[in-house]
Amino acid sequence: MKIKKIGISVLVFLAVFGTKVMGQDTNTISAPLVLDMVHHNPGEAPYQSIYNDPKVIKEMSYNGKVYFLFESPALAIDWESVDLDILPKGSEDRKWVDAKAKQIKQMHKACKAQDMKIFAMSDLVLFPKRLIAKYGIEETFGNPNDPLTEKLIRAQINEMFDQFPDLDGLVVRIGETYLHDAPYHLGAIDNKKSPEKTIIPLMQILKEEICEKRNKQLIFRTWGAFDVNLEDYLKVSDAIAPHKNLIISVKHCEGDFHRSNAFSKVIGQGRHPQIIEVQSAREYEGKGAYPNYIANGVIEGFEEHARMPEGQINSIKEFVETKPGLYAGIWTWSRGGGWNGPYIKDEMWCDLNSWVMAQWALHTDKSEEFIFNRYATERLHLKGDDISKFRKLALLSAEAVVRGRNSTFRDMNPWWTRDQGIAWPMVIKGELQQKRNLAQKDESVAKWKEIVKLAKSIDWENEATKNHAIGSAEYGLRLYTIYRTLVYMQHAEANGKEVKKWIKAYDKAWKNYNKLAEEYSTIATLYTQDYDRHIAKNANAIVDKLRGN
């Protein structure tokens, strides 16, 4: 499936059936928020993606777009209402800010032309370097309780909505601060995990300025702040009175987007509506380079979450069914997360996850399988047995990924492979855990072989789609074969036996993997043996040391 062709089937569908989907008029129904964001790699050129286009995501049933951190008006306001000397006209930083403002306004114009809601994700607290230096607040600007900081935050919010009137709301992040593409600004937040010192006072300021004063929407992210501690979450919920424009954003799993991480314990808790974050091209799982269908697990529940305590919500479907008043919608990251590659040429697999999540977000009374089958027929134009084959392929991919990168019992530290690199496997201790983990690596490769076989058996719509479906399935098989050899090698090294055997298997697996680009024209860029960004112990470096033993 070529990138430029994704979405054509939906255009045809709408042309035939109008704007009514599943018997409902999408222009008149009262719908939850269905948002998408392209998470560009910080410090790199933005992704070239069809999902940058508001028209494309509207056709997929999204009703709003979240612009990424470096597309936020927080970086593009002139601060003239506060002090003309903060960004003086003619200065390099003012020129940069004005250019950024022009770029953002063009983006907003395109979004409004599609009648889509516009949200900007912003790190707080984020101020121009000149402002921080002039007012001497280097040590205090990260504290929302500081009187001057509070005053400047309120001024910042006012300027953002005054200078960018098309903005419908802000998505606020305090768990991290990225400055890779913000050369004239600084960011800080003190005590980001403290409800009393930071989260509650900051949320109250933003609620007053955005929700009450402006009647705009505030989406406050829990990530990295109060997303894993239920007691802290409830403190925030109890302290902040609900408002129709205040929504809390929660990732569907605890921590980062790793399989085997627990389903979020804060989903369905408290008294504020929640929008659920879902990563479609998962940064720790190939970024769309190979089949990885996660929408079924997010909606219906991943297999590893079936062992959660009785009475605890373990899927988005259960959340909607048991706490419908708290369901505010779904927010997907159609692309991005993490750093560097792999870089995909074809968006087929992230399109599957994004489309299913967007459609289900509006029609939660329908099963995930019903939505999936619509995708297979309306988007891929599959027929007959090919629909069931495609579904089997997709569900197998979820099973293969969790077993190959971790296990269904979380027997590995999930950070051992990420982005385009592989670290030395980190396996928890215990004979049972070791044997179980090795067995699941065998199961993963077996499942990948079946995925390749299924991809080859389906009558795809065209040669381009066929080439990518088979090539990306082979990508998964060959990469997860490398994973398997490394986990077995780690086990052999720890037990003093058969290391040479697994080094030989490892070299063979890499040689086979590196042939992919010669065989398939649209596969993603490959993982590399020398990649070590955010990786403590590069696997290949350790293998090279073992060669001399």
C-alpha positions in Angstrom: 0.0 0.0 0.0 1.7 3.2 -1.1 1.5 6.1 1.3 -0.1 8.4 -1.2 -3.0 5.9 -1.8 -4.0 5.5 1.9 -7.3 7.2 2.3 -8.7 6.8 -1.2 -11.0 4.0 -0.2 -12.5 6.2 2.5 -13.1 9.0 -0.1 -14.9 6.4 -2.3 -16.9 5.2 0.7 -18.0 8.7 1.6 -18.8 9.5 -1.9 -21.1 6.5 -2.1 -22.7 6.7 1.4 -22.4 10.4 2.2 -21.3 11.5 5.7 -23.4 8.9 7.5 -21.3 6.2 9.1 -23.0 3.2 10.7 -26.3 4.9 10.4 -25.2 8.1 12.2 -24.7 11.5 10.7 -21.1 12.4 11.6 -21.8 16.1 11.1 -24.6 16.2 13.7 -23.9 13.5 16.4 -22.4 14.6 19.7 -19.1 12.8 19.5 -16.2 12.4 21.9 -12.8 13.9 21.0 -11.0 11.8 18.4 -7.5 13.4 18.1 -4.4 12.5 16.2 -0.8 13.8 16.5 2.3 13.2 14.5 5.2 13.0 17.0 8.2 14.2 15.0 11.6 13.1 16.2 13.0 16.0 18.3 16.0 17.7 16.6 15.3 16.1 13.2 13.4 17.0 10.1 9.7 16.6 10.6 8.1 13.4 9.3 6.7 13.4 5.8 3.4 11.8 6.6 -0.1 11.8 5.2 -1.3 12.3 8.7 0.2 15.8 8.7 -2.8 16.7 6.4 -6.0 17.5 8.4 -8.0 16.4 5.4 -6.6 12.9 5.6 -7.3 12.4 9.2 -10.8 13.9 9.0 -11.6 11.3 6.3 -10.5 8.7 9.0 -13.1 10.1 11.4 -10.8 12.2 13.5 -12.4 15.5 14.7 -9.3 17.2 16.0 -5.5 17.5 15.5 -2.9 17.8 18.2 0.1 19.7 16.9 3.5 18.6 18.2 5.6 20.4 20.8 7.6 22.4 18.3 4.5 23.5 16.5 3.1 25.1 19.6 2.2 28.7 20.0 4.2 28.7 23.2 7.2 29.1 21.0 5.6 31.7 18.7 4.1 34.4 20.9 5.9 37.8 20.9 5.4 38.6 24.6 4.6 42.3 23.8 1.8 42.5 26.3 4.4 41.8 29.0 7.5 43.6 27.9 8.6 44.9 24.4 12.2 44.1 25.3 11.6 40.3 25.8 11.7 39.7 22.1 12.7 43.0 20.5 11.9 43.5 16.8 14.9 42.9 14.6 16.6 40.5 17.0 17.4 36.9 15.8 15.2 35.4 18.4 12.3 37.6 17.4 12.8 36.7 13.7 12.7 33.0 14.7 9.6 33.5 16.7 7.8 35.4 14.0 8.7 32.8 11.4 7.4 30.1 13.7 4.2 32.0 14.2 3.7 32.3 10.4 4.2 28.6 10.0 1.8 27.7 12.8 -0.9 30.0 11.5 -0.7 28.3 8.1 -1.1 25.0 9.8 -4.1 26.2 11.8 -5.7 27.6 8.6 -5.5 24.3 6.9 -7.0 22.6 9.9 -9.9 25.0 10.3 -10.6 24.6 6.5 -11.5 21.0 7.4 -13.6 22.1 10.4 -11.2 20.3 12.7 -10.5 21.2 16.3 -7.0 22.5 16.9 -4.9 21.5 20.0 -1.3 22.4 20.7 0.8 20.3 22.9 3.1 22.4 25.1 5.7 21.8 27.7 5.3 23.9 30.8 7.0 25.9 32.1 8.6 27.3 28.9 9.8 30.9 28.5 12.1 32.8 26.2 15.7 32.9 27.4 15.7 36.7 27.3 12.7 36.9 29.7 14.3 34.5 32.2 17.6 36.5 32.1 15.9 39.9 32.3 13.8 39.1 35.3 16.5 37.0 37.0 14.2 34.0 37.5 16.6 31.3 36.5 16.1 29.5 39.8 12.3 30.1 40.2 10.6 30.0 36.8 9.9 26.3 37.2 7.8 26.8 40.3 4.1 27.6 39.5 3.7 28.8 43.1 6.2 31.6 42.6 4.1 34.8 42.2 6.0 36.1 39.2 6.0 32.7 37.5 2.3 32.5 38.0 1.8 35.9 36.5 4.0 35.0 33.5 2.1 31.7 32.9 -1.2 33.6 32.9 0.2 36.2 30.5 1.6 33.4 28.3 -1.8 31.7 28.0 -3.5 35.0 27.2 -1.0 35.7 24.4 -1.3 32.2 23.0 -5.1 32.5 22.5 -5.0 36.2 21.5 -2.4 35.7 18.9 -3.7 32.3 17.7 -7.5 32.7 17.8 -8.1 29.4 15.9 -6.7 27.5 18.8 -9.4 25.3 20.5 -7.3 24.1 23.4 -4.0 23.2 24.9 -2.5 19.8 25.7 -0.1 20.4 28.6 2.8 18.2 29.4 5.0 18.5 32.6 6.6 15.1 32.6 9.5 16.0 30.3 10.8 19.1 28.6 12.2 19.0 25.0 14.3 21.9 23.7 15.8 20.3 20.7 14.0 22.6 18.3 13.6 25.6 20.6 16.9 27.5 20.4 15.6 30.7 22.1 13.6 29.2 25.0 14.2 27.4 28.3 12.0 25.0 30.1 11.7 23.7 33.7 9.2 22.3 36.1 9.9 21.8 39.8 8.5 18.8 41.7 6.7 17.5 38.7 5.3 14.5 40.6 4.0 16.4 43.6 0.2 17.0 43.6 0.5 19.7 46.3 3.6 21.6 45.1 3.1 21.5 41.4 0.3 19.6 39.7 -2.7 21.0 41.6 -1.6 24.7 41.6 -0.6 24.5 37.9 -3.8 22.8 36.8 -5.8 25.4 38.8 -4.0 28.3 37.0 -4.6 26.7 33.6 -8.2 25.8 34.4 -9.0 29.4 35.3 -7.2 30.9 32.3 -8.2 28.4 29.6 -11.5 26.7 30.7 -13.2 29.5 32.6 -11.9 32.7 31.2 -11.5 31.6 27.5 -14.1 28.8 27.4 -11.4 26.7 25.6 -10.4 23.2 26.4 -7.5 22.0 28.6 -6.1 18.5 28.2 -3.7 17.9 31.1 -1.4 14.9 30.5 -0.6 12.6 33.4 2.5 11.2 31.7 5.6 11.3 33.9 3.8 13.1 36.7 0.8 11.4 38.2 0.2 8.5 35.8 1.2 5.5 37.9 0.4 6.5 41.5 -3.3 6.2 42.1 -3.1 8.0 45.4 -1.6 11.0 43.7 -4.1 10.9 40.9 -7.0 11.0 43.3 -5.4 13.9 45.3 -5.4 15.9 42.1 -8.9 14.8 41.2 -10.3 15.7 44.6 -8.5 19.1 44.7 -9.6 20.4 41.2 -13.3 20.9 40.7 -14.6 19.3 37.4 -15.2 21.7 34.5 -16.8 20.9 31.1 -13.6 22.0 29.4 -11.1 20.1 31.6 -9.9 16.7 30.4 -7.2 14.5 31.8 -5.1 12.5 29.4 -3.9 9.0 30.3 -1.8 6.5 28.4 -3.6 3.1 28.1 -0.7 1.4 29.9 1.5 2.4 32.8 4.8 4.1 32.0 5.8 4.1 28.4 4.2 2.3 25.5 5.7 -1.1 26.3 3.9 -4.4 25.9 3.7 -6.3 29.2 3.4 -3.0 31.1 0.3 -3.0 33.3 -2.9 -1.5 32.1 -3.2 2.0 33.6 -4.7 1.8 37.1 -5.8 5.4 37.0 -8.1 4.9 34.0 -11.7 5.1 35.2 -10.7 6.7 38.5 -11.5 10.1 39.9 -14.1 12.6 38.7 -12.6 14.1 35.5 -13.3 13.0 32.0 -10.3 11.1 30.5 -8.9 10.9 27.0 -6.8 7.8 26.3 -3.5 8.0 24.5 -2.6 5.3 22.0 0.7 5.0 20.0 0.0 3.6 16.6 3.6 3.1 15.3 5.2 2.1 18.6 8.7 3.4 19.2 9.9 0.3 21.0 8.4 -2.1 18.4 9.6 -1.0 15.0 7.6 2.2 14.5 5.5 0.7 11.8 8.3 -1.2 10.1 6.5 -4.6 10.6 3.0 -5.8 11.4 2.1 -4.9 15.0 -1.6 -4.7 15.5 -2.2 -3.1 18.9 -5.8 -1.8 18.5 -7.4 -5.1 19.5 -5.4 -5.2 22.7 -6.1 -1.6 23.6 -9.8 -2.0 23.0 -10.5 -5.6 24.1 -7.5 -6.1 26.4 -4.1 -7.5 25.8 -3.5 -11.2 26.7 -1.0 -10.2 29.5 -3.6 -8.1 31.2 -6.0 -11.0 31.6 -4.2 -11.8 34.9 -4.9 -8.4 36.4 -6.7 -8.3 39.8 -10.5 -9.0 39.7 -12.4 -5.8 39.6 -9.6 -3.7 38.0 -10.3 -2.3 34.5 -8.0 -3.9 31.9 -9.2 -2.5 28.6 -10.6 0.6 27.0 -13.8 -1.2 26.2 -14.3 -2.1 29.9 -13.6 1.5 30.8 -16.2 2.8 28.5 -18.8 0.2 29.6 -18.3 0.7 33.3 -17.4 4.4 33.5 -19.1 6.0 30.4 -19.3 9.4 32.1 -15.6 9.6 32.2 -14.9 8.7 28.6 -13.8 11.8 26.7 -12.3 10.1 23.7 -9.2 8.7 22.1 -5.9 10.4 21.1 -3.6 8.5 18.8 -0.1 9.2 17.8 -0.3 8.0 14.2 3.4 8.4 13.8 6.3 9.0 16.1 7.8 8.6 19.5 11.3 8.0 20.6 14.3 8.9 18.5 15.9 8.2 15.1 14.7 5.2 13.1 13.5 3.0 11.8 12.0 5.3 9.2 9.1 3.9 7.3 8.3 4.5 3.6 4.8 3.0 3.8 2.3 3.8 6.6 0.2 0.6 6.2 0.6 -0.8 9.7 0.2 2.5 11.6 -2.8 3.3 9.4 -4.5 0.1 10.5 -4.1 0.9 14.2 -5.0 4.6 13.8 -8.1 4.0 11.6 -9.5 1.2 13.9 -8.9 3.3 17.0 -10.5 6.4 15.4 -13.6 4.6 14.2 -14.1 2.7 17.4 -13.7 5.9 19.5 -16.9 7.2 17.9 -18.7 3.9 17.8 -17.9 2.1 21.1 -21.0 0.0 20.9 -19.3 -1.9 18.0 -16.8 -4.6 18.5 -13.2 -4.2 17.6 -13.5 -7.1 15.1 -16.4 -5.4 13.4 -14.3 -2.2 12.9 -11.3 -4.3 11.8 -13.3 -6.1 9.1 -14.5 -2.7 7.9 -10.9 -1.7 7.5 -10.1 -4.8 5.6 -12.9 -4.3 3.2 -13.2 -0.5 2.9 -9.5 0.5 3.2 -7.7 -2.6 1.8 -10.5 -3.9 -0.5 -10.0 -7.5 0.7 -12.7 -10.0 0.0 -13.8 -13.4 1.2 -11.3 -15.6 3.0 -8.6 -12.9 2.6 -10.4 -10.8 5.3 -10.1 -13.7 7.9 -6.5 -14.3 6.8 -5.6 -10.6 7.3 -7.3 -10.7 10.7 -5.3 -13.8 11.7 -2.1 -12.1 10.5 -2.8 -9.0 12.6 -3.7 -10.9 15.8 -0.6 -13.1 15.4 1.5 -10.0 15.1 0.5 -8.9 18.6 1.3 -12.3 20.0 4.6 -12.5 18.2 5.7 -9.0 19.4 5.1 -9.5 23.1 6.8 -12.8 23.1 9.8 -11.7 21.1 10.6 -8.4 22.8 9.5 -9.5 26.3 7.2 -12.3 27.4 3.6 -12.4 28.5 4.8 -12.6 32.1 7.2 -9.6 31.7 10.3 -11.7 32.1 12.5 -9.0 30.5 13.3 -5.4 31.1 11.5 -3.8 28.1 14.2 -1.2 27.5 16.6 -3.7 26.1 15.7 -2.8 22.5 14.3 0.5 21.3 14.3 2.8 18.3 16.8 1.4 15.7 19.1 -0.3 18.3 19.4 -3.4 20.3 21.0 -3.7 23.8 22.2 -6.8 25.5 19.1 -8.6 26.7 18.1 -7.9 30.3 16.3 -11.0 31.7 15.0 -11.3 35.2 16.5 -14.0 37.4 14.9 -17.4 38.1 15.1 -20.8 36.4 11.4 -20.8 35.7 11.5 -17.3 34.2 14.5 -18.1 32.1 13.0 -21.2 30.6 9.6 -19.5 30.0 11.3 -16.6 28.4 13.4 -18.8 26.0 10.3 -20.7 25.1 8.4 -17.6 24.2 11.3 -16.5 21.9 10.8 -19.8 20.0 7.1 -19.1 19.9 7.6 -15.6 18.6 9.7 -16.8 15.6 7.2 -19.5 14.8 4.4 -17.0 14.8 6.4 -14.7 12.5 6.9 -17.5 10.1 3.1 -18.0 10.0 2.6 -14.2 9.5 4.9 -14.3 6.4 3.0 -17.3 5.1 -0.3 -15.5 5.5 1.0 -12.3 3.9 2.0 -14.4 0.9 -1.3 -16.1 0.7 -3.5 -13.0 0.6 -4.8 -11.7 -2.7 -3.7 -8.0 -2.2 -5.3 -5.2 -4.2 -2.1 -4.4 -6.1 1.6 -5.3 -6.4 2.7 -2.4 -4.3 0.6 -3.4 -1.3 1.6 -7.1 -1.8 5.3 -6.2 -1.9 5.0 -4.1 1.3 2.9 -6.6 3.2 5.2 -9.5 2.5 8.4 -7.4 2.9 7.3 -5.9 6.3 6.3 -9.4 7.5 9.8 -10.7 6.5 11.3 -7.7 8.3 9.5 -8.8 11.5 10.6 -12.4 11.1 14.2 -11.6 10.5 14.5 -9.0 13.2 12.9 -11.2 15.8 15.2 -14.0 14.8 18.0 -11.7 15.8 16.3 -11.0 19.1 15.9 -14.8 19.7 19.6 -15.4 19.1 20.7 -12.7 21.5 18.4 -13.9 24.3 19.7 -17.5 23.8 23.3 -16.1 23.7 22.7 -14.2 27.0 21.4 -17.4 28.6 24.3 -19.4 27.2 26.9 -16.9 28.4 25.3 -16.7 31.9 25.5 -20.5 32.1 28.9 -21.0 30.5 27.9 -23.1 27.5 27.2 -22.9 23.7 28.1 -19.2 23.3 29.9 -19.9 20.0 26.8 -21.6 18.6 24.7 -18.6 19.2 27.3 -16.1 17.9 27.2 -18.1 14.7 23.4 -18.0 14.6 23.5 -14.2 15.4 25.8 -13.5 12.5 23.7 -15.5 10.1 20.5 -13.7 11.3 22.0 -10.3 10.8 23.3 -11.3 7.3 19.8 -12.4 6.3 18.2 -9.3 7.8 20.5 -7.0 5.9 19.4 -8.4 2.6 15.8 -7.1 3.1 16.4 -3.8 1.2 17.6 -5.7 -1.9 14.5 -7.9 -1.9 11.7 -5.5 -1.0 11.4 -1.9 -2.3 9.2 -0.3 0.4 10.5 -1.7 3.7 11.6 0.7 6.5 15.2 1.5 7.2 17.0 -1.2 9.2 18.1 -1.5 12.8 21.8 -1.0 13.1 24.4 -2.8 15.2 26.2 0.3 16.3 23.2 2.3 17.6 23.6 3.2 21.3 21.4 6.3 21.9 19.6 5.7 25.2 21.0 2.1 25.2 23.4 1.3 28.1 25.0 -1.8 26.7 25.1 -2.2 23.0 24.5 -5.8 22.1 26.9 -6.1 19.2 29.7 -4.6 21.3 29.2 -7.4 23.9 29.0 -10.1 21.2 32.3 -8.9 19.8 33.9 -9.3 23.2 32.4 -12.8 23.5 34.0 -13.7 20.2 37.4 -13.6 21.9 36.4 -16.0 24.8 
